[in-house]
Amino acid sequence: METIIDVAGDVMPFALAAIGAYGTSVLAKTSESAADTPVALGTRVLQRVFGRGDAYARGLIERVADAKPDDGPSQDALRSAIVAAFTDEPGLAREVAAMLPRARVGAVGGA
């Protein structure tokens, strides 16, 4: 059974692709949200997890956008924020897991 930590890890490549493409404007991006690309999926996931973003979420995304691609601490902070959102909102991890390509989707349980 896939846990919320697994789902957070599964979404990271998509989230990082979206942040890499759009930077801090990723939470406001709408033009490609229906496209079937990793960047579009990452955008949809980030918007579902963070909405339009409070100051914390925007700051976190800015930190990741400004970091080097292999900056582990920034990526870990983003992953932790996603796990926290999944923990705070029951069902969110399952909803996000359902957005992922079928090869990644499994039964999502607790941490």
LUMMARGU-821567 format. One line per 3 residues: number of its first residue (from 1); their letters; for each residue x, y, z of N, C-alpha, C, O. Coordinates in nm, 3 decimals, always signed. Atoms other than C-alpha are relative to their C-alpha. Last residue first. Example, Ala and Ser with C-alpha at 12.3 -4.5 7.8 and 13.67 -1.06 7.14 Angstrom:
BEGIN
2	SA	-0.082,-0.119,-0.006,+1.367,-0.106,+0.714,-0.077,+0.109,+0.073,-0.026,+0.220,+0.090  +0.089,-0.119,+0.000,+1.230,-0.450,+0.780,+0.090,+0.120,+0.000,+0.194,+0.118,+0.066
***
This chain:
BEGIN
111	AGG	-0.145,-0.001,+0.000,+0.196,+0.763,+0.678,+0.048,-0.122,+0.071,+0.168,-0.143,+0.084  -0.065,-0.099,-0.086,-0.164,+0.682,+0.614,+0.150,-0.011,-0.007,+0.206,-0.097,-0.075  +0.037,+0.010,-0.141,-0.297,+0.482,+0.322,+0.068,+0.111,+0.078,+0.120,+0.205,+0.018
108	VAG	-0.068,-0.096,-0.088,-0.297,+0.528,-0.051,-0.054,-0.014,+0.140,-0.175,-0.006,+0.163  +0.086,-0.031,-0.114,-0.383,+0.236,-0.274,+0.078,+0.087,+0.096,+0.191,+0.055,+0.134  +0.027,+0.119,-0.079,-0.170,+0.259,-0.583,-0.097,+0.037,+0.110,-0.145,+0.151,+0.114
105	VRA	+0.113,-0.003,-0.091,-0.111,+0.507,-0.863,-0.017,-0.134,+0.070,-0.018,-0.239,+0.006  -0.039,-0.046,-0.132,+0.237,+0.535,-1.013,-0.112,-0.011,+0.103,-0.086,-0.002,+0.223  -0.107,+0.085,-0.050,+0.187,+0.329,-1.329,+0.040,+0.038,+0.140,+0.098,-0.045,+0.211
102	RPL	+0.048,+0.127,-0.057,-0.149,+0.500,-1.380,+0.110,-0.086,+0.057,+0.086,-0.155,+0.156  +0.010,+0.106,+0.101,+0.006,+0.843,-1.441,-0.029,-0.134,+0.067,+0.022,-0.161,+0.176  -0.128,+0.048,+0.053,-0.063,+1.071,-1.145,-0.022,-0.104,-0.108,-0.127,-0.168,-0.114
99	MAA	-0.042,-0.089,+0.108,-0.392,+1.256,-1.089,+0.125,-0.051,-0.070,+0.153,-0.014,-0.184  +0.084,+0.029,+0.116,-0.533,+0.966,-0.885,+0.035,+0.088,-0.120,+0.002,+0.053,-0.233  -0.049,+0.126,+0.057,-0.240,+1.005,-0.645,-0.080,-0.037,-0.125,-0.023,-0.090,-0.221
96	VER	-0.122,-0.032,+0.077,-0.344,+1.369,-0.596,+0.056,-0.127,-0.064,+0.100,-0.123,-0.178  +0.039,-0.083,+0.113,-0.696,+1.269,-0.493,+0.120,+0.032,-0.089,+0.113,+0.022,-0.211  +0.067,+0.087,+0.098,-0.569,+0.987,-0.274,-0.039,+0.077,-0.124,-0.024,+0.028,-0.236
93	ALG	-0.103,+0.089,+0.058,-0.322,+1.222,-0.102,-0.062,-0.094,-0.103,-0.003,-0.117,-0.208  -0.079,-0.075,+0.098,-0.596,+1.482,-0.055,+0.105,-0.088,-0.066,+0.125,-0.080,-0.187  +0.043,+0.025,+0.137,-0.832,+1.234,+0.112,+0.082,+0.071,-0.106,+0.077,+0.033,-0.223
90	PED	+0.027,+0.141,+0.033,-0.789,+1.367,+0.463,-0.053,-0.013,-0.143,-0.141,+0.062,-0.186  +0.125,+0.012,+0.076,-0.660,+1.723,+0.461,-0.022,-0.145,-0.041,+0.034,-0.191,-0.141  +0.102,-0.094,-0.047,-0.401,+1.798,+0.728,-0.135,-0.017,-0.068,-0.239,+0.012,-0.008
87	TFA	+0.035,+0.037,-0.137,-0.186,+1.490,+0.663,-0.116,+0.086,+0.051,-0.206,+0.036,+0.119  +0.070,+0.129,+0.008,-0.181,+1.544,+0.287,-0.049,-0.043,+0.138,-0.158,-0.099,+0.151  +0.131,-0.028,+0.060,-0.094,+1.912,+0.341,-0.083,-0.128,-0.009,-0.203,-0.127,+0.017
84	AVI	+0.080,-0.068,-0.101,+0.186,+1.811,+0.579,-0.140,+0.031,-0.053,-0.239,+0.016,+0.019  +0.041,+0.102,-0.099,+0.320,+1.560,+0.325,-0.089,+0.064,+0.106,-0.190,+0.005,+0.145  +0.101,+0.081,+0.067,+0.321,+1.837,+0.061,-0.051,-0.109,+0.094,-0.172,-0.132,+0.102
81	ASR	+0.122,-0.081,+0.005,+0.502,+2.072,+0.298,-0.113,-0.076,-0.068,-0.229,-0.064,-0.029  +0.058,-0.004,-0.134,+0.758,+1.801,+0.373,-0.129,+0.081,+0.004,-0.224,+0.043,+0.072  +0.058,+0.134,-0.026,+0.818,+1.743,+0.001,-0.067,-0.003,+0.137,-0.177,-0.057,+0.152
78	LAD	+0.121,+0.010,+0.082,+0.871,+2.117,-0.051,-0.069,-0.133,+0.026,-0.191,-0.136,+0.045  +0.098,-0.091,-0.060,+1.114,+2.136,+0.243,-0.131,-0.005,-0.079,-0.239,-0.004,-0.020  +0.052,+0.065,-0.121,+1.299,+1.829,+0.114,-0.106,+0.085,+0.067,-0.205,+0.032,+0.118
75	QSP	+0.092,+0.105,+0.045,+1.331,+1.992,-0.229,-0.060,-0.075,+0.119,-0.177,-0.111,+0.117  +0.119,-0.066,+0.055,+1.479,+2.303,-0.074,-0.103,-0.102,-0.044,-0.222,-0.087,-0.018  +0.080,-0.061,-0.106,+1.717,+2.099,+0.144,-0.127,+0.070,-0.051,-0.231,+0.061,+0.014
72	GDD	+0.078,+0.093,-0.082,+1.825,+1.876,-0.148,-0.083,+0.067,+0.108,-0.200,+0.032,+0.123  +0.004,-0.053,-0.137,+1.939,+2.149,-0.387,-0.094,-0.085,+0.085,-0.215,-0.065,+0.085  -0.028,+0.110,-0.092,+2.008,+1.941,-0.701,+0.000,+0.043,+0.146,+0.060,-0.024,+0.230
69	PKA	+0.085,+0.119,+0.021,+1.838,+2.177,-0.945,+0.022,-0.113,+0.099,-0.070,-0.190,+0.126  -0.061,+0.084,+0.103,+2.009,+2.482,-0.789,-0.085,-0.125,-0.015,-0.151,-0.167,+0.080  -0.106,+0.095,-0.038,+1.774,+2.692,-0.583,+0.059,-0.067,-0.123,+0.002,-0.065,-0.232
66	DAV	-0.130,-0.070,-0.003,+1.579,+3.003,-0.690,+0.117,-0.094,+0.027,+0.232,-0.054,+0.010  -0.026,-0.059,+0.132,+1.269,+2.808,-0.796,+0.137,+0.065,-0.006,+0.203,+0.060,-0.110  -0.030,+0.110,+0.091,+1.281,+2.592,-0.481,+0.037,+0.057,-0.138,+0.131,+0.009,-0.201
63	REI	-0.126,+0.060,-0.045,+1.303,+2.898,-0.254,+0.042,-0.111,-0.094,+0.159,-0.121,-0.130  -0.107,-0.091,+0.040,+1.031,+3.073,-0.454,+0.137,-0.057,+0.037,+0.232,-0.048,-0.040  -0.017,+0.018,+0.145,+0.809,+2.769,-0.413,+0.109,+0.093,-0.053,+0.186,+0.054,-0.141
60	LGR	-0.059,+0.132,+0.021,+0.864,+2.778,-0.037,+0.026,-0.024,-0.149,+0.132,-0.072,-0.187  -0.140,-0.008,-0.039,+0.798,+3.151,-0.022,+0.073,-0.131,-0.024,+0.188,-0.132,-0.068  -0.069,-0.080,+0.102,+0.475,+3.113,-0.219,+0.148,+0.010,+0.031,+0.231,+0.001,-0.060
57	AYA	-0.009,+0.081,+0.122,+0.364,+2.830,+0.009,+0.074,+0.076,-0.109,+0.159,+0.020,-0.178  -0.091,+0.111,-0.023,+0.444,+3.030,+0.325,+0.021,-0.081,-0.128,+0.134,-0.108,-0.166  -0.137,-0.052,+0.000,+0.282,+3.350,+0.198,+0.102,-0.112,+0.019,+0.208,-0.111,-0.043
54	DGR	-0.017,-0.101,-0.104,-0.040,+3.165,+0.116,+0.146,+0.044,-0.005,+0.223,-0.004,-0.089  -0.120,-0.016,-0.080,-0.074,+2.990,-0.214,-0.006,+0.111,+0.102,-0.031,+0.227,+0.069  -0.070,-0.115,+0.059,-0.330,+3.003,-0.491,+0.120,+0.039,+0.085,+0.197,+0.128,+0.049
51	GFV	+0.096,-0.101,+0.045,-0.432,+2.655,-0.385,+0.074,+0.112,-0.071,+0.168,+0.087,-0.146  -0.022,-0.131,-0.061,-0.140,+2.480,-0.215,-0.102,+0.106,-0.038,-0.095,+0.218,+0.012  -0.056,+0.010,-0.134,-0.209,+2.109,-0.273,+0.006,+0.136,+0.069,-0.026,+0.147,+0.188
48	RQL	+0.093,+0.075,-0.086,-0.445,+2.143,-0.567,+0.050,-0.005,+0.143,-0.028,+0.008,+0.237  +0.118,-0.082,-0.023,-0.237,+2.420,-0.726,-0.102,-0.072,+0.087,-0.168,-0.008,+0.168  -0.036,-0.109,-0.092,+0.081,+2.220,-0.678,-0.119,+0.088,+0.030,-0.139,+0.130,+0.144
45	VRT	-0.024,+0.056,-0.132,-0.078,+1.911,-0.834,+0.031,+0.111,+0.100,-0.028,+0.116,+0.208  +0.129,+0.038,-0.058,-0.220,+2.104,-1.129,+0.016,-0.055,+0.141,-0.062,-0.022,+0.230  +0.073,-0.124,-0.028,+0.115,+2.270,-1.198,-0.133,-0.032,+0.066,-0.169,+0.029,+0.167
42	GLA	-0.060,-0.061,-0.118,+0.298,+1.940,-1.171,-0.070,+0.127,+0.041,-0.088,+0.153,+0.160  +0.041,+0.083,-0.114,+0.056,+1.785,-1.418,+0.056,+0.057,+0.129,-0.016,+0.066,+0.229  +0.141,-0.029,-0.026,+0.109,+2.074,-1.659,-0.052,-0.080,+0.119,-0.127,-0.028,+0.202
39	VPT	+0.008,-0.136,-0.055,+0.487,+2.042,-1.629,-0.144,+0.034,+0.034,-0.171,+0.089,+0.141  -0.045,+0.000,-0.140,+0.476,+1.663,-1.675,-0.011,+0.138,+0.065,-0.046,+0.148,+0.183  -0.146,-0.004,-0.008,+0.268,+1.708,-1.990,+0.040,-0.006,+0.147,-0.041,+0.025,+0.234
36	DAA	-0.045,+0.126,-0.057,-0.094,+1.623,-2.071,+0.153,-0.007,-0.004,+0.211,-0.089,-0.074  -0.094,+0.076,+0.081,-0.224,+1.974,-2.126,+0.047,-0.125,+0.075,+0.048,-0.129,+0.198  +0.067,+0.117,+0.056,-0.530,+2.086,-1.930,+0.094,-0.087,-0.082,+0.060,-0.200,-0.116
33	SES	+0.042,+0.094,-0.105,-0.337,+2.319,-1.700,-0.070,-0.123,-0.054,-0.072,-0.226,+0.013  -0.031,+0.136,+0.041,-0.150,+2.480,-1.988,-0.055,-0.105,+0.095,-0.015,-0.221,+0.088  +0.009,+0.023,+0.144,-0.292,+2.833,-1.973,+0.027,-0.143,-0.044,-0.029,-0.186,-0.145
30	TKA	+0.121,+0.069,+0.042,-0.369,+2.842,-1.601,+0.002,-0.044,-0.146,-0.075,-0.132,-0.184  -0.004,+0.043,+0.139,-0.059,+2.950,-1.410,-0.127,-0.075,-0.036,-0.168,-0.166,+0.036  +0.095,-0.083,+0.074,-0.132,+3.130,-1.082,-0.012,-0.045,-0.145,-0.098,+0.006,-0.218
27	LVS	+0.131,+0.012,-0.062,+0.028,+2.871,-0.854,-0.107,+0.082,-0.071,-0.226,+0.060,-0.049  +0.062,+0.131,+0.025,+0.323,+2.833,-1.091,-0.139,-0.011,+0.061,-0.226,-0.076,+0.002  +0.135,-0.021,+0.054,+0.402,+3.207,-1.085,-0.075,-0.131,-0.022,-0.185,-0.130,-0.076
24	TGY	+0.096,-0.037,-0.104,+0.694,+3.152,-0.846,-0.141,+0.024,-0.053,-0.235,+0.033,+0.026  -0.050,-0.070,-0.118,+0.895,+2.965,-1.105,-0.112,+0.033,+0.097,-0.202,-0.048,+0.119  +0.077,-0.121,-0.030,+0.706,+2.874,-1.420,+0.049,+0.078,+0.120,+0.006,+0.191,+0.142
21	AGI	+0.054,-0.067,+0.117,+0.913,+2.607,-1.594,-0.061,+0.137,+0.032,-0.046,+0.232,-0.044  -0.108,-0.033,+0.092,+1.134,+2.493,-1.309,-0.047,+0.078,-0.121,+0.023,+0.166,-0.171  -0.070,-0.113,-0.062,+0.841,+2.512,-1.068,+0.115,+0.044,-0.089,+0.141,+0.164,-0.104
18	AAL	+0.087,-0.117,+0.010,+0.640,+2.291,-1.303,+0.067,+0.124,+0.059,+0.061,+0.232,+0.001  +0.006,-0.040,+0.141,+0.924,+2.043,-1.347,-0.084,+0.126,-0.017,-0.048,+0.216,-0.092  -0.126,-0.067,+0.032,+0.983,+2.039,-0.970,+0.005,+0.044,-0.146,+0.060,+0.149,-0.177
15	AFP	-0.001,-0.130,-0.067,+0.617,+1.962,-0.905,+0.127,+0.078,-0.035,+0.121,+0.197,-0.062  +0.095,-0.084,+0.071,+0.618,+1.683,-1.163,-0.003,+0.141,+0.059,-0.005,+0.240,-0.015  -0.054,-0.032,+0.133,+0.936,+1.524,-1.028,-0.092,+0.094,-0.079,-0.045,+0.181,-0.152
12	MVD	-0.113,-0.093,+0.003,+0.803,+1.566,-0.670,+0.057,+0.027,-0.140,+0.081,+0.143,-0.171  +0.037,-0.127,+0.065,+0.464,+1.404,-0.724,+0.118,+0.094,-0.016,+0.112,+0.189,-0.094  +0.041,+0.020,+0.139,+0.585,+1.049,-0.660,-0.031,+0.131,-0.072,-0.007,+0.143,-0.192
9	GAV	-0.119,+0.028,+0.081,+0.772,+1.149,-0.345,-0.033,-0.016,-0.147,+0.043,+0.029,-0.233  -0.077,-0.126,+0.005,+0.459,+1.307,-0.201,+0.127,-0.019,-0.082,+0.162,+0.068,-0.161  +0.068,-0.087,+0.096,+0.267,+0.993,-0.297,+0.073,+0.133,-0.013,+0.092,+0.185,-0.123
6	DII	-0.027,+0.051,+0.135,+0.522,+0.776,-0.118,-0.062,+0.090,-0.105,+0.001,+0.123,-0.205  -0.140,-0.034,+0.026,+0.503,+0.993,+0.196,+0.039,-0.048,-0.140,+0.112,+0.021,-0.212  -0.001,-0.140,+0.041,+0.124,+0.970,+0.183,+0.142,+0.047,-0.028,+0.163,+0.135,-0.111
3	TEM	+0.027,-0.093,-0.109,+0.162,+0.594,+0.189,+0.000,+0.143,-0.051,+0.034,+0.168,-0.167  -0.076,-0.124,+0.012,+0.131,+0.343,-0.096,-0.040,+0.096,+0.113,-0.159,+0.112,+0.141  +0.084,-0.117,+0.000,+0.000,+0.000,+0.000,+0.090,+0.124,+0.000,+0.187,+0.132,+0.075
***
